[in-house]
Amino acid sequence: MYRKLLGLLAVAAYFSSCQSSQSGSDVTDSVALKAINDTAFSKHIAVLASDDFEGRKPFTDGETKTINYLEAEFKKLGLKPGNGESYFQDLPMVDIKSTPSDLVIKTNAGLGVKSLKFLDDFVGASRHVTEQVKIENSEMVFAGYGIVAPEYKWNDYEGLDVKGKTVVVMVNDPGFTDSTLFKGKTMTYYGRWTYKFEEAARQGATGVIIIHEDKAASYPWAVVRSGWSKSKLYLEAADGNKSRALMEGWITQDVAKAMFRMAGKSADLMFQAGKKGFKAVDLGLNISTTINNTIKKSISHNVAAVLPGTKRADEYIIYSGHWDHLGKGEAVNGDSIYNGAVDNATGTAALLVLAEAFKKAKQQPERSIMFLAVTAEEQGLLGSEYYGAHPLVPVKKTVANINIDAMQANGKTKDIIAVGFGQSELEDYLVEAAEKQGRVVVKDSNPSAGYYFRSDHFNFAKVGIPALYTETGDENVAKGLVWGKAQKEDYTANRYHAPADNFEPAKWDFSGMVEDLRLLFSVGYRLSNETTFPGWKEGSEFKAIREKSMIKVL
């Protein structure tokens, strides 16, 4: 106990010194900043978002073209491979195209039948690496939000045995409707769809179905439909994913309301689910479906390049961004290529632009900089999840992660959004750098969307690495706050995860993207010339993870 106490005191002293002792310069290199410009951005986005790259889906020719392009560009800049002699980190993955039959809902007494159409009414898939799975007359239970959260004294599965059953759950968490619960409007990980599936599997459910609602999910049904119309990728598991529910899926809210009517229940149950003391409800219904799987096993790739530090080369700042998008899928207005220009050709291009900027800096960084383009973000953050479990450099020597995803081309903003504000000391660096640009750092514009759990920085945070993720600001310098928010809403409604997310250089205003990337460069550049390690703030669920790993550094 005494030795443990000494270790904790040492950690406390160490982090205290991080606040005050800074070696190296925090003055941003002007030569490097000039390398971050609209021309540099445009040339890379034009390639990455082209039809020739086929939407950059893993396991396709689009992946091969994308990773080869990144490797070639990193080599041109003279960066070293990030994985020994290779720029690639191999990920064993399985691609499953699930095609479900109609989802048939019946009353247990057999007095009523409702048949749901795939994509229109529901989406469903099976992670099980088997060619066909069948669900026959699985009893349905409405399990509220499907959450087990001891720290919030919440358990939707309390006293419930769901083995062999299908649970129906709400998206988001109770704080979405009651600001006194959980973290209020700021979504916790318990609100993410990924958690809902994970928890249902832990409870032994045969199936799990999430009720979609635009605001609670933060995107329309069209996004769910497009994402589930294609094959889905998963990391390979020794058990062939048999530990997961047999079926995972979503239904529209209209279908949910009809389902409650069929069960003789009030749709008000969806509201009651957000109140303390809610108990799961047996719906007196059962479902049946058959899911046929087309299975392909292969290897996808993270791409990593390193600029070695001049003094502390064994310490790393990692800039990350996902290179993948959705490939080809259901045609919309005659276009079936999901090019992903904003999401995330912008972030991938940003890594290349940053690499050039750091390479051109007059004073080279004292710490090493890794540029990590990860795969399969769109499939559930799989590339960064794999990196977190198989890091290319030690976690305890990784100073910070700065993640870049979906930069908006709407011009300069007076603000920049720190997603998940209040998590780490990296936000303090961001605030100081933003002040030098005459800008302010603000909190998430839509905290109920849970964006802190929706991009690759989350998997760095999960292993204790302080992670910074910013979003384009709302208040446009030229056209104001209302206009700026409207542009984001229009993107989400009409282009996000749709074939319309194309690169249109004549319509894009790169000035805001350039300013944001210069800001993120400044944060990383300052970190690269310091000797301290930033930490997590009090109240962050990731603080204890970091401090445990840092004991080994001292």
Backbone hydrogen bonds, N-H to C=O, Kabsch-Sander energy under -0.5 kcal/mol:
donor,donor_aa,acceptor,acceptor_aa,energy
5,L,1,M,-2.4
6,L,2,Y,-2.4
7,G,3,R,-2.2
8,L,4,K,-2.2
9,L,5,L,-2.5
10,A,6,L,-2.2
11,V,7,G,-2.2
12,A,8,L,-2.4
13,A,9,L,-2.4
14,Y,10,A,-2.5
15,F,11,V,-2.7
16,S,12,A,-2.0
17,S,13,A,-2.1
18,C,14,Y,-1.2
19,Q,15,F,-0.7
19,Q,16,S,-1.0
20,S,16,S,-0.7
20,S,17,S,-0.5
21,S,17,S,-2.9
22,Q,20,S,-0.8
28,T,26,D,-0.6
33,L,29,D,-2.0
34,K,30,S,-1.6
35,A,31,V,-0.8
35,A,32,A,-0.9
36,I,33,L,-1.4
37,N,35,A,-1.0
41,F,37,N,-2.0
42,S,38,D,-2.9
43,K,39,T,-2.1
44,H,40,A,-1.0
45,I,41,F,-2.3
46,A,42,S,-2.4
47,V,43,K,-0.8
48,L,44,H,-2.7
49,A,45,I,-2.7
50,S,47,V,-1.4
53,F,50,S,-1.4
54,E,51,D,-1.8
55,G,50,S,-0.6
56,R,53,F,-2.5
60,T,57,K,-1.2
63,E,57,K,-0.7
63,E,60,T,-0.8
64,T,60,T,-1.6
65,K,61,D,-2.6
66,T,62,G,-2.0
67,I,63,E,-2.9
68,N,64,T,-1.8
69,Y,65,K,-1.9
70,L,66,T,-2.4
71,E,67,I,-2.4
72,A,68,N,-2.4
73,E,69,Y,-2.4
74,F,70,L,-2.6
75,K,71,E,-2.4
76,K,72,A,-2.1
77,L,73,E,-1.5
78,G,75,K,-1.4
79,L,74,F,-2.2
80,K,306,V,-2.6
82,G,304,A,-2.3
83,N,86,S,-2.5
86,S,83,N,-2.1
89,Q,302,N,-2.4
90,D,88,F,-0.5
91,L,300,S,-2.9
93,M,298,S,-2.8
94,V,234,Y,-2.8
95,D,296,K,-3.8
96,I,94,V,-0.5
96,I,232,K,-2.9
97,K,294,T,-2.6
98,S,96,I,-0.8
99,T,292,N,-2.7
101,S,290,T,-2.5
103,L,116,L,-1.8
104,V,102,D,-0.8
104,V,288,S,-2.4
105,I,103,L,-0.6
105,I,114,K,-3.5
106,K,286,N,-2.6
107,T,112,G,-1.7
108,N,284,G,-2.8
110,G,107,T,-2.1
114,K,105,I,-2.9
116,L,103,L,-2.7
116,L,114,K,-0.5
119,L,122,F,-3.4
120,D,118,F,-1.1
121,D,117,K,-2.8
122,F,117,K,-1.6
123,V,250,W,-2.1
125,A,248,E,-2.2
127,R,245,A,-0.5
129,V,240,G,-2.2
130,T,128,H,-2.5
133,V,291,I,-2.3
135,I,289,T,-2.9
136,E,134,K,-0.5
137,N,135,I,-0.5
138,S,287,I,-2.6
139,E,137,N,-0.5
140,M,285,L,-2.7
141,V,166,T,-2.4
142,F,281,V,-3.1
143,A,141,V,-0.8
143,A,168,V,-2.1
146,G,143,A,-2.5
149,A,154,W,-3.2
152,Y,149,A,-1.5
153,K,150,P,-1.6
154,W,149,A,-1.7
156,D,147,I,-3.2
158,E,155,N,-1.1
160,L,157,Y,-2.5
162,V,160,L,-0.7
162,V,203,Q,-0.5
164,G,204,G,-0.9
165,K,162,V,-2.5
166,T,139,E,-3.1
167,V,165,K,-0.5
167,V,207,G,-2.4
168,V,141,V,-2.9
169,V,209,I,-2.6
170,M,144,G,-2.5
171,V,211,I,-0.9
172,N,191,G,-2.0
176,F,173,D,-2.3
177,T,174,P,-1.2
178,D,174,P,-1.7
181,L,178,D,-2.1
184,G,181,L,-2.7
186,T,183,K,-1.7
187,M,185,K,-0.8
187,M,447,P,-2.3
191,G,188,T,-1.9
192,R,189,Y,-1.5
196,K,192,R,-1.7
197,F,193,W,-2.0
198,E,194,T,-2.2
199,E,195,Y,-3.1
200,A,196,K,-2.1
201,A,197,F,-1.8
202,R,198,E,-2.1
203,Q,199,E,-1.9
204,G,201,A,-1.4
205,A,200,A,-2.4
206,T,162,V,-0.6
206,T,165,K,-2.4
207,G,165,K,-1.6
208,V,247,M,-1.7
209,I,167,V,-2.7
210,I,249,G,-2.4
211,I,169,V,-2.9
212,H,210,I,-0.6
212,H,251,I,-2.8
217,A,213,E,-2.7
218,S,214,D,-2.1
219,Y,214,D,-0.9
223,V,220,P,-1.4
224,V,220,P,-1.0
225,R,221,W,-3.1
226,S,222,A,-2.4
227,G,223,V,-2.1
228,W,224,V,-2.0
229,S,225,R,-0.7
229,S,226,S,-0.6
232,K,96,I,-2.8
234,Y,94,V,-2.0
236,E,92,P,-2.0
240,G,237,A,-1.9
242,K,239,D,-1.2
244,R,241,N,-1.6
246,L,206,T,-1.3
247,M,206,T,-1.5
248,E,125,A,-2.6
249,G,208,V,-1.8
250,W,123,V,-1.8
251,I,210,I,-2.3
252,T,121,D,-1.7
256,A,252,T,-2.0
257,K,253,Q,-2.5
258,A,254,D,-2.1
259,M,255,V,-2.5
260,F,256,A,-2.3
261,R,257,K,-2.1
262,M,258,A,-2.4
263,A,259,M,-1.8
264,G,261,R,-1.3
265,K,260,F,-3.2
269,L,266,S,-1.9
270,M,267,A,-1.8
271,F,268,D,-0.9
272,Q,268,D,-2.6
273,A,269,L,-1.9
274,G,271,F,-1.6
275,K,272,Q,-2.0
278,F,275,K,-1.6
281,V,142,F,-2.5
283,L,140,M,-1.9
283,L,281,V,-0.5
284,G,140,M,-0.5
286,N,106,K,-2.6
287,I,138,S,-1.9
288,S,104,V,-1.7
289,T,135,I,-2.2
291,I,133,V,-2.9
292,N,99,T,-2.1
292,N,290,T,-0.5
293,N,131,E,-3.2
294,T,97,K,-1.9
295,I,293,N,-0.6
296,K,95,D,-2.4
298,S,93,M,-2.4
300,S,91,L,-2.5
302,N,89,Q,-2.3
303,V,373,A,-3.0
304,A,87,Y,-3.1
305,A,371,F,-1.8
306,V,80,K,-2.8
307,L,369,I,-2.7
310,T,365,P,-1.9
311,K,366,E,-1.5
312,R,366,E,-2.8
315,E,312,R,-1.9
316,Y,397,K,-2.4
317,I,368,S,-2.1
318,I,400,A,-2.7
319,Y,317,I,-0.6
319,Y,370,M,-2.9
320,S,318,I,-0.5
320,S,402,I,-2.2
321,G,372,L,-1.6
323,W,374,V,-2.2
324,D,374,V,-0.7
325,H,56,R,-1.5
326,L,338,Y,-0.5
327,G,55,G,-1.9
327,G,338,Y,-0.6
329,G,336,S,-2.3
332,V,335,D,-2.4
335,D,332,V,-1.6
336,S,334,G,-0.5
338,Y,327,G,-3.0
338,Y,336,S,-0.6
339,N,337,I,-1.4
341,A,501,D,-2.2
344,N,342,V,-0.7
345,A,340,G,-1.8
346,T,341,A,-1.1
348,T,344,N,-2.3
349,A,345,A,-2.6
350,A,346,T,-2.1
351,L,347,G,-1.4
352,L,348,T,-1.3
353,V,349,A,-2.5
354,L,350,A,-3.0
355,A,351,L,-2.3
356,E,352,L,-1.9
357,A,353,V,-2.1
358,F,354,L,-2.9
359,K,355,A,-2.1
360,K,356,E,-1.7
361,A,357,A,-0.8
361,A,358,F,-0.6
364,Q,362,K,-0.8
366,E,528,S,-0.6
367,R,528,S,-1.6
368,S,312,R,-0.8
368,S,315,E,-2.3
369,I,307,L,-2.3
370,M,317,I,-2.8
370,M,368,S,-0.5
371,F,305,A,-3.0
372,L,319,Y,-3.1
372,L,370,M,-0.6
373,A,303,V,-3.0
373,A,371,F,-0.6
374,V,321,G,-1.6
374,V,372,L,-0.7
379,Q,376,A,-0.5
380,G,377,E,-1.9
381,L,377,E,-2.1
382,L,376,A,-2.2
383,G,375,T,-1.7
385,E,381,L,-1.9
386,Y,382,L,-2.6
387,Y,383,G,-2.0
388,G,384,S,-2.6
389,A,385,E,-1.6
390,H,386,Y,-1.9
397,K,394,P,-1.0
398,T,395,V,-1.7
399,V,316,Y,-2.9
399,V,397,K,-0.8
400,A,316,Y,-0.9
401,N,466,P,-2.6
402,I,318,I,-2.6
403,N,401,N,-0.5
403,N,468,L,-2.7
404,I,320,S,-2.4
407,M,342,V,-0.5
410,N,408,Q,-0.8
411,G,509,D,-1.2
414,K,475,E,-2.9
416,I,440,V,-1.8
417,I,471,E,-2.3
418,A,416,I,-0.5
418,A,442,V,-2.6
419,V,417,I,-0.9
419,V,469,Y,-2.1
421,F,418,A,-1.1
423,Q,420,G,-0.7
425,E,535,G,-3.0
427,E,424,S,-1.5
428,D,425,E,-1.0
429,Y,425,E,-1.2
430,L,426,L,-2.1
431,V,427,E,-2.5
432,E,428,D,-2.1
433,A,429,Y,-2.3
434,A,430,L,-2.7
435,E,431,V,-2.2
436,K,432,E,-1.2
437,Q,433,A,-0.7
437,Q,434,A,-1.0
438,G,435,E,-1.4
439,R,434,A,-2.7
440,V,414,K,-1.9
442,V,416,I,-2.3
449,A,446,N,-2.2
450,G,447,P,-1.4
453,F,450,G,-1.8
454,R,451,Y,-1.8
458,F,455,S,-1.7
459,N,456,D,-1.0
460,F,456,D,-0.7
460,F,457,H,-0.9
461,A,457,H,-2.4
462,K,458,F,-2.2
463,V,460,F,-0.9
464,G,461,A,-2.0
465,I,460,F,-2.1
468,L,401,N,-2.8
470,T,403,N,-0.7
471,E,417,I,-2.3
473,G,415,D,-0.6
476,N,474,D,-1.2
476,N,480,G,-1.5
477,V,412,K,-2.6
480,G,476,N,-2.1
483,W,479,K,-0.6
484,G,480,G,-1.9
485,K,481,L,-2.5
486,A,482,V,-2.1
487,Q,483,W,-1.9
488,K,484,G,-1.4
489,E,485,K,-2.4
490,D,486,A,-2.3
491,Y,487,Q,-2.0
492,T,488,K,-2.6
493,A,489,E,-2.3
494,N,490,D,-2.3
495,R,491,Y,-2.6
496,Y,491,Y,-2.8
498,A,495,R,-2.1
501,D,498,A,-1.9
502,N,500,A,-2.4
504,E,502,N,-0.7
507,K,504,E,-2.1
508,W,504,E,-1.1
509,D,409,A,-1.9
510,F,508,W,-0.7
512,G,509,D,-0.5
514,V,510,F,-2.7
515,E,511,S,-2.1
516,D,512,G,-2.7
517,L,513,M,-2.5
518,R,514,V,-2.3
519,L,515,E,-1.8
520,L,516,D,-2.2
521,F,517,L,-2.5
522,S,518,R,-2.2
523,V,519,L,-1.8
524,G,520,L,-2.1
525,Y,521,F,-3.2
526,R,522,S,-2.2
527,L,523,V,-2.1
528,S,524,G,-2.0
529,N,525,Y,-0.7
529,N,526,R,-1.2
530,E,527,L,-1.4
537,K,423,Q,-3.1
540,S,537,K,-2.1
543,K,540,S,-1.2
546,R,542,F,-1.8
547,E,543,K,-2.4
548,K,544,A,-1.9
549,S,545,I,-1.6
550,M,546,R,-2.3
551,I,547,E,-1.2
552,K,549,S,-0.8
553,V,550,M,-1.4
554,L,550,M,-1.3
